[in-house]
Amino acid sequence: MGSEQRRRRLSSRSKERFHSELKSCQRLPDINEIMVENGVGAFLLDMSRSRVSTGDIIFANKQGAPVRRFKLGRRIGGSSSSSVYCALDLATGETVASRIISLTGLDDNEKISLLRKAETLLQLSHSCVATYEGIGYHAGFLCIFFEYAENGSLSDIQNAFGALPERILAIYLNRILEGLKYLHQNGLVHGNLEANTVLATKDGSVKLSNAGLLNDINLRRTGRAIVSSDIHSVASLAIQLLRDSDNNGIHGSTDRYDSGSDSCNEIPNCSALLQDFLQKCFTAPDSVHSITSLLDHPWLNRNAPETVEVLSLITHGFQLMFRLLSLGYVVHP
């Protein structure tokens, strides 16, 4: 057999393996045929244009659920390797977000790895991690659908309101750490924690999104250096959110810092407890503080919503007592 014949046979086997893995991941009907029959997905044929037109339709599925039809709306974000759009479920009216990722330039093993990562995302279930609704594939692009956050990301929050007060930051970081704890307990690392990868809802909740989970790192690798990089990123994110948005990097990217004490010099009125919290996040890899110990840090506990509410009630009670005493009333215990 000639070299050209061997090359063609290997290429054919590789393609068969990829499509086999795709069907194994999703157990879908033939998505390609569905899309062609319905005349949709044409926008995926040419991603050289910078945007996706409103009204395009993508079919997607989640294991154990029927195929869903999503109609794309406006572009709401993205990066050099993917774009994010809002989308409408044409059966239920639910609004979701859709990340469209190009598979161009990836070899077959990388494509399979990406599909497996996407399959892992569909299995996540935690209040501090975004919910994933389904996956679609067509013409060299992977489309991942996940819950839509009304307020965008923490980057959008900062752009709208400027530097965050410590109390609000502590509430956000508490939920971020809970989300990271869940990921780490399930053998996953985020790997790209930034203001624009943390979703923000209108009720003040924040959730980790999939941007960092879809990079080139091996999600099943749980080495200390990988886990500690997530903890380091928590501190870097905190410093970014405490600074005015005009002083941060381009597109809300999180600067990487090496020392909590040096970085706090750039933050007005940085409390001693916050500085200690950041210092623990920046601890060297050979003495990494676990997520659990960080969640027990006094700075987070002092600023926890229930703690702030109790302190407010106590303060209000003392104010009322002193007011009554000043009016001549006798206050009994």
C-alpha positions as CSV (number, residue, x, y, z in Angstrom):
1,M,0.0,0.0,0.0
2,G,1.4,3.4,-1.0
3,S,1.9,6.3,1.4
4,E,-1.0,8.3,0.0
5,Q,-3.4,5.4,0.5
6,R,-2.2,4.9,4.1
7,R,-2.7,8.7,4.7
8,R,-6.3,8.6,3.3
9,R,-7.1,5.5,5.4
10,L,-5.8,7.1,8.6
11,S,-7.7,10.3,7.8
12,S,-10.9,8.4,7.2
13,R,-10.5,6.4,10.5
14,S,-9.9,9.7,12.4
15,K,-13.0,11.3,11.0
16,E,-15.1,8.2,11.8
17,R,-13.7,8.3,15.4
18,F,-14.6,12.0,15.8
19,H,-18.2,11.5,14.7
20,S,-18.5,8.4,16.8
21,E,-17.3,10.3,19.8
22,L,-19.8,13.1,19.1
23,K,-22.7,10.7,19.0
24,S,-21.5,8.9,22.1
25,C,-21.3,12.3,23.9
26,Q,-24.8,13.4,23.1
27,R,-26.6,10.4,21.8
28,L,-28.3,12.8,19.4
29,P,-30.1,12.1,16.1
30,D,-28.0,13.3,13.2
31,I,-27.7,17.0,14.0
32,N,-26.2,17.7,10.6
33,E,-29.2,16.3,8.7
34,I,-31.7,18.1,11.0
35,M,-30.0,21.4,10.3
36,V,-29.7,20.9,6.5
37,E,-33.4,19.8,6.3
38,N,-34.5,22.9,8.1
39,G,-32.2,25.2,6.2
40,V,-30.4,26.6,9.2
41,G,-26.9,26.8,10.5
42,A,-25.6,28.6,7.3
43,F,-24.0,31.3,9.4
44,L,-21.6,28.6,10.8
45,L,-20.2,27.9,7.4
46,D,-18.3,31.2,7.3
47,M,-17.1,32.6,10.6
48,S,-14.8,35.0,8.8
49,R,-17.5,37.6,9.2
50,S,-17.3,39.3,12.6
51,R,-20.9,38.7,13.8
52,V,-23.8,36.3,13.7
53,S,-27.1,37.6,12.3
54,T,-30.1,37.8,14.6
55,G,-32.6,35.1,13.7
56,D,-30.2,32.2,12.9
57,I,-31.4,29.0,14.4
58,I,-29.3,26.2,16.0
59,F,-30.5,22.8,17.2
60,A,-29.0,21.5,20.4
61,N,-29.5,18.7,23.0
62,K,-28.7,17.6,26.5
63,Q,-28.4,13.9,27.3
64,G,-31.8,12.5,28.3
65,A,-33.7,15.5,26.9
66,P,-35.3,16.2,23.5
67,V,-33.7,18.3,20.8
68,R,-34.2,22.0,21.3
69,R,-34.4,24.8,18.8
70,F,-32.7,28.1,19.7
71,K,-33.0,31.4,17.8
72,L,-30.0,33.6,18.2
73,G,-30.3,37.2,19.3
74,R,-27.6,39.9,19.7
75,R,-24.0,39.3,20.4
76,I,-23.3,39.9,24.1
77,G,-19.6,38.9,24.5
78,G,-16.8,36.6,23.5
79,S,-13.1,36.3,22.9
80,S,-10.7,35.7,20.1
81,S,-11.7,32.0,20.0
82,S,-15.4,32.2,20.5
83,S,-18.5,34.5,20.5
84,V,-21.4,34.6,22.9
85,Y,-25.0,35.5,21.9
86,C,-28.3,35.6,23.7
87,A,-30.7,33.0,22.3
88,L,-34.4,32.1,22.6
89,D,-35.8,28.7,23.1
90,L,-38.5,28.5,20.4
91,A,-40.6,26.0,22.4
92,T,-40.6,27.5,25.9
93,G,-39.6,31.1,25.4
94,E,-36.7,30.8,27.8
95,T,-33.7,33.1,27.2
96,V,-30.3,31.5,27.3
97,A,-26.7,32.4,26.2
98,S,-24.8,30.6,23.5
99,R,-21.1,30.3,23.1
100,I,-20.0,29.4,19.6
101,I,-16.5,27.9,19.3
102,S,-14.6,27.3,16.1
103,L,-13.0,23.9,15.7
104,T,-10.9,25.1,12.8
105,G,-7.2,24.4,13.4
106,L,-7.8,21.7,16.0
107,D,-6.7,18.1,15.3
108,D,-9.2,15.3,15.9
109,N,-7.9,14.4,19.4
110,E,-8.3,18.1,20.4
111,K,-11.8,18.1,19.0
112,I,-12.7,15.0,20.9
113,S,-11.2,16.5,24.1
114,L,-13.3,19.6,23.6
115,L,-16.4,17.6,23.2
116,R,-15.7,15.7,26.3
117,K,-15.1,18.9,28.3
118,A,-18.4,20.2,27.0
119,E,-20.1,17.0,28.1
120,T,-18.7,17.5,31.5
121,L,-20.1,21.0,31.7
122,L,-23.6,19.6,31.1
123,Q,-23.3,17.4,34.2
124,L,-22.4,20.3,36.6
125,S,-25.1,21.2,39.1
126,H,-24.3,23.9,41.7
127,S,-25.9,27.3,42.6
128,C,-22.6,29.0,42.1
129,V,-21.8,27.5,38.7
130,A,-23.7,28.4,35.5
131,T,-26.2,25.8,34.3
132,Y,-25.6,24.3,30.8
133,E,-28.6,23.6,28.6
134,G,-27.3,21.7,25.6
135,I,-24.7,21.3,22.9
136,G,-25.1,21.7,19.1
137,Y,-22.5,20.9,16.3
138,H,-22.4,21.9,12.7
139,A,-19.9,22.6,9.9
140,G,-16.9,22.8,12.2
141,F,-18.4,24.8,15.1
142,L,-19.4,23.8,18.6
143,C,-22.3,25.7,20.2
144,I,-22.8,25.5,23.9
145,F,-26.0,26.9,25.5
146,F,-26.0,28.0,29.1
147,E,-28.1,30.1,31.5
148,Y,-28.4,33.8,30.7
149,A,-27.4,36.3,33.4
150,E,-29.3,39.6,33.3
151,N,-26.5,41.8,34.5
152,G,-23.8,40.2,32.3
153,S,-20.5,39.7,34.2
154,L,-18.6,41.2,37.0
155,S,-16.8,43.2,34.4
156,D,-20.1,44.8,33.4
157,I,-20.9,45.5,37.0
158,Q,-17.6,47.3,37.6
159,N,-17.9,49.2,34.3
160,A,-21.4,50.4,35.5
161,F,-20.6,51.1,39.1
162,G,-16.9,51.5,39.5
163,A,-14.8,50.1,42.3
164,L,-16.8,47.8,44.6
165,P,-17.0,48.3,48.4
166,E,-15.4,45.5,50.5
167,R,-18.8,44.2,51.7
168,I,-20.1,43.6,48.2
169,L,-16.8,42.1,47.1
170,A,-16.9,39.7,50.1
171,I,-20.4,38.5,49.1
172,Y,-19.2,37.9,45.5
173,L,-16.0,36.2,46.5
174,N,-17.8,33.9,48.9
175,R,-19.9,32.6,46.1
176,I,-16.9,32.3,43.7
177,L,-15.0,30.3,46.3
178,E,-18.1,28.0,46.8
179,G,-18.1,27.5,43.0
180,L,-14.4,26.7,42.9
181,K,-14.7,24.3,45.8
182,Y,-17.4,22.4,43.9
183,L,-15.3,22.3,40.8
184,H,-12.2,21.1,42.7
185,Q,-14.1,18.4,44.6
186,N,-15.2,17.1,41.2
187,G,-11.7,17.0,39.8
188,L,-12.1,20.2,37.7
189,V,-10.2,23.5,37.7
190,H,-11.4,26.8,36.2
191,G,-8.0,28.0,34.9
192,N,-9.2,31.4,33.7
193,L,-11.0,33.2,36.5
194,E,-11.6,36.8,35.5
195,A,-14.2,39.4,35.9
196,N,-15.7,38.7,32.5
197,T,-16.0,34.9,33.2
198,V,-18.1,35.4,36.4
199,L,-21.8,35.9,35.6
200,A,-23.9,38.4,37.6
201,T,-27.6,38.2,38.1
202,K,-30.0,41.0,39.2
203,D,-30.5,39.5,42.7
204,G,-26.8,39.9,43.5
205,S,-25.8,36.3,42.8
206,V,-22.7,35.4,40.8
207,K,-21.9,32.2,39.0
208,L,-18.7,30.8,37.4
209,S,-19.1,30.5,33.6
210,N,-17.5,28.1,31.1
211,A,-14.9,30.4,29.6
212,G,-12.1,29.0,31.7
213,L,-13.3,25.5,31.5
214,L,-13.0,25.5,27.7
215,N,-9.3,26.3,27.4
216,D,-6.4,24.0,26.5
217,I,-5.8,22.7,30.0
218,N,-6.7,19.2,31.0
219,L,-9.8,19.5,33.2
220,R,-9.1,16.3,34.9
221,R,-5.7,17.3,36.1
222,T,-5.8,18.1,39.8
223,G,-2.2,18.9,40.5
224,R,-1.4,21.4,43.2
225,A,-0.1,24.1,40.8
226,I,-3.3,24.0,38.8
227,V,-5.6,24.3,41.9
228,S,-3.5,27.0,43.4
229,S,-3.7,29.0,40.3
230,D,-7.4,29.3,40.8
231,I,-6.8,30.6,44.4
232,H,-4.3,33.1,43.1
233,S,-6.8,34.3,40.6
234,V,-9.3,34.9,43.3
235,A,-6.9,37.5,44.9
236,S,-6.2,39.0,41.5
237,L,-9.9,39.3,40.8
238,A,-10.5,40.9,44.2
239,I,-7.8,43.6,43.5
240,Q,-9.2,44.3,40.1
241,L,-12.8,44.8,41.5
242,L,-11.5,47.1,44.3
243,R,-9.9,49.4,41.8
244,D,-11.7,51.9,39.5
245,S,-12.4,50.2,36.1
246,D,-10.4,52.9,34.3
247,N,-7.3,51.6,36.1
248,N,-7.8,48.0,35.1
249,G,-6.6,46.1,32.0
250,I,-8.2,46.1,28.6
251,H,-11.6,44.4,28.3
252,G,-11.7,43.8,32.0
253,S,-9.0,41.2,32.0
254,T,-7.6,40.4,35.4
255,D,-4.0,41.5,36.1
256,R,-1.8,39.0,37.8
257,Y,-0.3,40.1,41.1
258,D,2.4,38.5,43.1
259,S,1.9,40.0,46.6
260,G,-1.2,41.0,48.5
261,S,0.7,43.7,50.5
262,D,2.1,45.4,47.4
263,S,-1.2,45.3,45.6
264,C,-3.2,46.7,48.6
265,N,-1.1,49.8,48.4
266,E,-3.0,50.7,45.2
267,I,-6.4,50.3,46.9
268,P,-7.7,53.1,49.1
269,N,-8.7,52.1,52.6
270,C,-7.7,48.5,52.2
271,S,-8.6,46.9,55.6
272,A,-6.1,44.7,57.5
273,L,-8.4,41.7,57.3
274,L,-8.7,42.0,53.6
275,Q,-4.9,42.3,53.2
276,D,-4.5,39.2,55.3
277,F,-7.1,37.4,53.1
278,L,-5.3,38.4,49.9
279,Q,-1.9,37.4,51.4
280,K,-3.3,33.9,52.1
281,C,-4.6,33.6,48.5
282,F,-1.1,34.5,47.3
283,T,0.6,31.9,49.4
284,A,3.3,29.9,47.6
285,P,2.3,26.6,46.0
286,D,4.1,24.6,48.6
287,S,1.8,25.8,51.3
288,V,-1.5,26.3,49.5
289,H,-4.5,27.2,51.6
290,S,-7.5,25.2,50.8
291,I,-10.8,26.7,49.6
292,T,-12.4,25.6,52.8
293,S,-9.9,27.5,55.0
294,L,-10.5,30.6,52.8
295,L,-14.2,30.4,53.3
296,D,-13.6,30.5,57.0
297,H,-11.5,33.6,56.9
298,P,-12.7,36.4,59.3
299,W,-12.9,38.9,56.5
300,L,-15.5,36.9,54.6
301,N,-17.4,36.0,57.8
302,R,-17.5,39.6,59.0
303,N,-19.0,40.7,55.6
304,A,-21.3,37.7,55.2
305,P,-24.9,38.9,54.5
306,E,-26.3,37.3,57.7
307,T,-23.5,38.8,59.8
308,V,-24.1,42.3,58.4
309,E,-27.8,42.0,59.0
310,V,-27.4,40.9,62.6
311,L,-24.9,43.7,63.3
312,S,-27.3,46.2,61.8
313,L,-30.1,45.0,64.1
314,I,-27.8,45.2,67.1
315,T,-26.7,48.7,66.2
316,H,-30.3,49.8,65.6
317,G,-31.3,48.3,69.0
318,F,-28.5,50.3,70.8
319,Q,-29.5,53.4,69.0
320,L,-33.1,53.0,70.1
321,M,-32.1,52.3,73.7
322,F,-30.0,55.4,74.0
323,R,-32.8,57.4,72.4
324,L,-35.2,56.2,75.1
325,L,-32.7,56.9,77.9
326,S,-32.2,60.4,76.6
327,L,-36.0,60.9,76.8
328,G,-36.0,59.9,80.5
329,Y,-37.3,56.3,80.0
330,V,-36.0,53.5,82.2
331,V,-34.8,50.6,80.1
332,H,-34.9,47.2,81.9
333,P,-32.9,44.2,80.6
